[in-house]
């Protein structure tokens, strides 16, 4: 089937737009600072508000963005169904009947009885059979609809232009890997005990391979209070970094390790053949604790409440991220940069 182009753009409110930092290259419209308040002649600008009150503003904007994105995804799905129905000269209901509902098979009675055994009820099987059947039908229909919509999205030339909220995030002198002058800077605030951070680690490596030369990856420590071993794990990775082995140690913790006790952290240094005396002294003395604290304080000023939290050229998203989400936002930033380079000087 011929691919179709479906570009969806939803204008962001002015309050959602903030300057984007691109490793020293700023892509922002030059305009006078917007004044929001005046106290005895002293002007308070939007830039000052964004800088000093980010901890209050960013989480609220993120919630609004997520609501926008959910609504946009629903609108995209509805549009895809309408466009496909028109191509097949059907109504949307007829389209779904043809490609979704007709494909759903009812379970056999044997399968229903197996399901019944897992239901906590005092009623006999004949009394609840139809309810069980209806539940399974609804579940299978929902899954079939989701799969069909996914196929329509894959066939379409779909561009999502809705951008997540952004904020300036200082890169600092922490660990990075990738091309230093890459057009996309991806900063991750993470916790070594966080299961979502561990899960996304493989996707970040995959992204690094796919976008070699286009993305610079930066890691910032954000050990959470409920994870009692995360602080020392962060310090240990920094200690390994003093021997130019930060990323080796970082990958070992995320990819293979579930135990983060002090003794184990030291054993991992031996696995990497580090200078053990220097590593142990570094970890025991808390030599790198200040560097970890610096990252923590930066995250707190940004209002981060969990991990992993990502900033892609300043654009924020957090929580249980997926490879698809990461890839989408990287592509979005690359497209934005390409468009800005094509724009003639002084043009709009």
C-alpha positions as CSV (number, residue, x, y, z in Angstrom):
1,X,0.0,0.0,0.0
2,X,1.2,3.5,-0.9
3,X,2.4,5.3,2.2
4,X,0.4,8.3,3.1
5,X,1.6,11.5,4.8
6,X,-0.2,12.5,8.0
7,X,1.4,15.5,9.7
8,X,-0.1,16.5,13.0
9,X,0.7,19.8,14.6
10,X,-0.8,21.1,17.8
11,X,0.3,24.6,18.8
12,X,1.8,24.8,22.2
13,X,0.9,27.6,24.6
14,X,3.6,30.2,24.9
15,X,4.2,29.1,28.5
16,X,5.3,25.7,27.3
17,X,8.1,27.1,25.1
18,X,11.5,27.7,26.6
19,X,15.0,28.1,25.0
20,X,16.6,24.9,23.8
21,X,20.3,24.4,24.5
22,X,22.3,22.5,21.9
23,X,25.8,22.2,23.3
24,X,26.6,25.9,23.0
25,X,24.5,26.4,19.8
26,X,21.3,28.2,20.8
27,X,18.3,27.9,18.5
28,X,16.0,30.5,19.9
29,X,14.1,33.5,18.5
30,X,15.7,36.8,19.4
31,X,13.2,39.0,21.1
32,X,13.0,41.4,24.1
33,X,12.6,39.7,27.5
34,X,9.0,39.3,28.4
35,X,8.2,41.2,31.6
36,X,5.7,39.5,33.9
37,X,5.8,41.8,37.0
38,X,7.3,45.0,38.1
39,X,8.2,45.7,41.8
40,X,9.1,49.3,42.5
41,X,10.6,49.6,39.1
42,X,12.4,46.2,39.2
43,X,11.3,44.0,36.3
44,X,10.7,40.3,36.7
45,X,11.0,38.5,33.4
46,X,9.7,35.2,32.1
47,X,13.3,34.0,31.7
48,X,13.9,34.7,35.5
49,X,10.7,32.9,36.4
50,X,11.6,29.9,34.3
51,X,15.1,29.8,35.7
52,X,14.3,30.2,39.4
53,X,10.9,28.4,39.6
54,X,11.5,25.4,37.3
55,X,10.8,23.0,40.1
56,X,7.2,24.3,40.3
57,X,6.7,24.8,36.5
58,X,8.2,21.8,34.8
59,X,6.1,19.1,36.6
60,X,2.9,21.0,35.9
61,X,3.8,21.5,32.2
62,X,4.7,17.8,31.9
63,X,1.2,16.8,33.2
64,X,-0.4,19.1,30.7
65,X,1.8,17.8,27.9
66,X,0.9,14.2,28.7
67,X,-2.8,15.1,28.6
68,X,-2.3,16.8,25.3
69,X,-0.4,13.8,23.9
70,X,-3.1,11.3,25.0
71,X,-5.7,13.4,23.3
72,X,-3.6,13.8,20.2
73,X,-3.0,10.1,20.0
74,X,-6.7,9.5,20.1
75,X,-7.2,12.1,17.4
76,X,-4.5,10.5,15.2
77,X,-6.2,7.0,15.6
78,X,-9.6,8.5,14.7
79,X,-8.1,10.2,11.6
80,X,-6.3,7.0,10.5
81,X,-9.6,5.0,10.7
82,X,-11.6,7.7,8.9
83,X,-9.0,8.0,6.1
84,X,-8.7,4.2,5.7
85,X,-12.5,3.8,5.7
86,X,-12.7,6.4,2.9
87,X,-10.1,4.5,0.8
88,X,-12.1,1.3,1.2
89,X,-15.5,3.1,0.6
90,X,-16.7,1.9,4.0
91,X,-17.9,3.5,7.2
92,X,-15.6,3.4,10.2
93,X,-17.9,0.8,11.8
94,X,-17.8,-1.3,8.7
95,X,-14.0,-1.0,8.5
96,X,-13.6,-2.2,12.1
97,X,-16.1,-5.0,11.5
98,X,-14.0,-6.1,8.5
99,X,-10.5,-5.8,9.9
100,X,-11.0,-6.2,13.7
101,X,-14.2,-7.6,15.0
102,X,-14.5,-10.4,12.4
103,X,-11.0,-11.5,13.2
104,X,-11.7,-12.1,16.9
105,X,-12.4,-15.7,17.8
106,X,-14.4,-16.8,20.8
107,X,-12.6,-19.2,23.3
108,X,-13.8,-22.8,23.5
109,X,-15.7,-23.9,26.5
110,X,-12.6,-25.8,27.8
111,X,-10.7,-22.5,27.7
112,X,-13.5,-20.7,29.4
113,X,-13.5,-23.3,32.2
114,X,-9.8,-22.8,32.7
115,X,-10.4,-19.0,33.0
116,X,-13.2,-19.7,35.4
117,X,-10.9,-21.6,37.7
118,X,-8.9,-18.5,38.2
119,X,-11.9,-16.4,39.1
120,X,-12.8,-15.9,42.7
121,X,-16.5,-16.6,42.8
122,X,-19.0,-19.0,44.6
123,X,-21.2,-19.1,41.5
124,X,-21.2,-22.2,39.3
125,X,-19.6,-22.1,35.9
126,X,-22.9,-22.1,33.9
127,X,-24.0,-19.0,35.8
128,X,-21.0,-16.9,35.0
129,X,-20.1,-18.4,31.6
130,X,-21.6,-15.6,29.5
131,X,-19.9,-12.9,31.6
132,X,-16.5,-14.6,31.2
133,X,-17.1,-14.9,27.5
134,X,-18.0,-11.2,27.2
135,X,-14.9,-10.2,29.2
136,X,-12.6,-12.2,26.9
137,X,-14.3,-10.9,23.8
138,X,-13.8,-7.3,24.9
139,X,-10.2,-7.9,25.8
140,X,-9.4,-9.7,22.5
141,X,-11.3,-7.0,20.5
142,X,-9.3,-4.2,22.2
143,X,-6.1,-6.0,21.5
144,X,-7.1,-6.6,17.8
145,X,-8.1,-2.9,17.4
146,X,-4.8,-1.8,18.9
147,X,-2.8,-4.1,16.5
148,X,-4.8,-2.8,13.5
149,X,-4.2,0.8,14.5
150,X,-0.5,0.0,14.9
151,X,-0.5,-1.4,11.3
152,X,-2.1,1.8,10.0
153,X,0.4,3.9,11.8
154,X,3.3,1.9,10.3
155,X,1.8,2.3,6.8
156,X,1.3,6.1,7.3
157,X,4.0,8.7,7.0
158,X,3.2,10.0,10.4
159,X,5.0,13.0,12.0
160,X,4.1,14.0,15.5
161,X,5.0,17.7,15.9
162,X,3.7,18.2,19.4
163,X,6.8,19.0,21.6
164,X,7.2,18.2,25.2
165,X,8.0,21.1,27.6
166,X,11.6,22.3,27.6
167,X,14.0,23.9,30.0
168,X,17.7,24.8,30.0
169,X,19.7,22.0,31.6
170,X,23.4,22.6,32.2
171,X,25.5,19.8,30.9
172,X,28.3,20.4,33.4
173,X,31.4,18.2,33.5
174,X,29.8,14.9,34.1
175,X,30.2,11.7,32.1
176,X,29.2,11.7,28.4
177,X,29.6,9.4,25.5
178,X,29.0,9.8,21.8
179,X,30.0,12.6,19.5
180,X,30.8,15.8,21.4
181,X,29.4,18.2,18.8
182,X,26.3,16.0,18.0
183,X,23.1,17.9,17.2
184,X,21.2,16.1,19.8
185,X,22.0,16.1,23.5
186,X,20.3,13.5,25.6
187,X,20.7,13.9,29.4
188,X,19.4,11.1,31.7
189,X,18.9,11.5,35.4
190,X,18.9,8.0,36.8
191,X,19.2,5.8,39.9
192,X,21.1,2.5,39.8
193,X,18.4,0.7,41.9
194,X,15.5,2.0,39.7
195,X,14.0,-0.9,37.7
196,X,12.8,1.4,35.0
197,X,16.4,2.8,34.6
198,X,17.7,-0.7,34.3
199,X,15.1,-1.6,31.7
200,X,15.7,1.4,29.5
201,X,19.5,1.0,29.6
202,X,19.5,-1.5,26.7
203,X,17.3,0.8,24.7
204,X,19.7,3.7,25.2
205,X,22.5,1.5,23.9
206,X,20.4,0.6,20.9
207,X,19.7,4.3,20.3
208,X,23.4,5.1,20.5
209,X,24.1,2.5,17.8
210,X,21.3,3.7,15.5
211,X,22.1,7.4,15.9
212,X,25.9,7.2,15.9
213,X,27.4,10.7,15.4
214,X,24.0,12.4,16.0
215,X,23.5,12.0,19.7
216,X,25.6,12.9,22.7
217,X,24.5,10.9,25.8
218,X,25.1,12.4,29.3
219,X,24.4,10.7,32.6
220,X,23.5,12.5,35.8
221,X,23.1,10.8,39.2
222,X,19.8,11.0,40.9
223,X,19.7,8.4,43.7
224,X,16.2,8.3,45.2
225,X,15.7,8.3,49.0
226,X,13.8,5.0,49.0
227,X,16.7,3.2,47.4
228,X,19.3,2.7,50.2
229,X,22.1,1.4,48.0
230,X,21.7,3.9,45.1
231,X,23.8,6.6,46.6
232,X,26.9,4.4,47.1
233,X,26.4,2.8,43.7
234,X,26.5,6.3,42.1
235,X,29.7,7.1,44.1
236,X,31.2,3.8,43.0
237,X,30.6,4.5,39.3
238,X,32.2,7.9,39.8
239,X,35.1,6.3,41.5
240,X,35.5,4.0,38.5
241,X,35.3,7.2,36.3
242,X,38.4,8.5,38.0
243,X,40.2,5.5,36.4
244,X,38.5,6.2,33.0
245,X,36.1,3.3,33.5
246,X,32.8,5.1,34.3
247,X,30.8,3.8,31.4
248,X,32.1,0.2,31.9
249,X,31.1,0.3,35.5
250,X,27.8,2.1,34.7
251,X,26.9,-0.6,32.1
252,X,27.8,-3.4,34.5
253,X,25.5,-2.0,37.2
254,X,22.6,-1.6,34.9
255,X,23.0,-4.6,32.6
256,X,24.1,-7.4,35.0
257,X,23.9,-6.4,38.6
258,X,21.0,-6.6,41.1
259,X,23.1,-6.5,44.3
260,X,24.6,-3.1,45.3
261,X,26.0,-3.8,48.7
262,X,29.4,-2.2,49.4
263,X,31.3,-5.5,49.2
264,X,29.7,-6.2,45.8
265,X,30.4,-2.7,44.5
266,X,34.1,-3.4,45.3
267,X,34.0,-6.8,43.6
268,X,32.7,-5.2,40.5
269,X,35.7,-3.0,40.4
270,X,37.9,-6.1,40.5
271,X,35.8,-7.5,37.6
272,X,36.8,-4.5,35.6
273,X,40.5,-4.8,36.7
274,X,40.6,-1.4,38.3
275,X,43.3,-0.3,40.8
276,X,41.5,-1.8,43.8
277,X,43.4,0.1,46.5
278,X,42.5,3.5,44.8
279,X,38.9,2.4,44.2
280,X,38.3,1.2,47.7
281,X,39.8,4.3,49.2
282,X,37.7,6.5,46.9
283,X,34.5,4.7,47.8
284,X,35.2,4.4,51.5
285,X,36.1,8.1,51.9
286,X,33.1,9.4,49.9
287,X,35.5,11.2,47.5
288,X,32.9,11.4,44.8
289,X,29.9,12.2,47.0
290,X,30.0,15.9,46.2
291,X,29.7,15.2,42.4
292,X,26.7,13.0,43.0
293,X,25.1,15.6,45.3
294,X,25.6,18.3,42.6
295,X,23.6,16.3,40.2
296,X,20.9,15.6,42.8
297,X,20.6,19.3,43.6
298,X,20.3,20.1,39.9
299,X,17.5,17.5,39.5
300,X,15.7,18.9,42.6
301,X,15.8,22.5,41.2
302,X,14.2,21.1,38.0
303,X,11.5,19.5,40.1
304,X,12.3,15.9,39.2
305,X,10.3,13.4,41.3
306,X,11.4,10.1,39.8
307,X,13.7,8.3,37.5
308,X,14.5,7.9,34.7
309,X,14.0,11.5,33.7
310,X,15.2,12.6,30.3
311,X,16.0,15.9,28.6
312,X,16.5,15.8,24.8
313,X,17.8,19.1,23.7
314,X,16.1,20.4,26.8
315,X,12.8,18.7,26.1
316,X,11.6,16.8,29.1
317,X,9.9,13.4,29.5
318,X,10.1,11.0,32.4
319,X,8.8,7.7,33.8
320,X,8.7,4.3,32.1
321,X,10.1,5.4,28.8
322,X,10.3,3.1,25.7
323,X,12.6,2.9,22.8
324,X,9.8,4.2,20.5
325,X,9.4,7.3,22.7
326,X,13.2,7.9,22.8
327,X,13.5,7.5,19.0
328,X,10.5,9.7,18.3
329,X,11.8,12.7,20.3
330,X,15.3,12.3,18.8
331,X,13.9,12.3,15.3
332,X,11.7,15.3,16.2
333,X,14.8,17.2,17.3
334,X,16.8,16.3,14.2
335,X,13.9,17.3,12.0
336,X,13.6,20.6,13.9
337,X,17.3,21.3,13.4
338,X,17.2,20.4,9.7
339,X,14.2,22.8,9.2
340,X,16.0,25.6,11.0
341,X,19.1,25.2,8.8
342,X,17.0,25.4,5.7
343,X,15.2,28.6,6.8
344,X,16.6,31.7,4.9
345,X,18.2,34.4,7.0
346,X,15.5,36.8,8.3
347,X,12.7,34.5,7.0
348,X,9.8,33.3,9.0
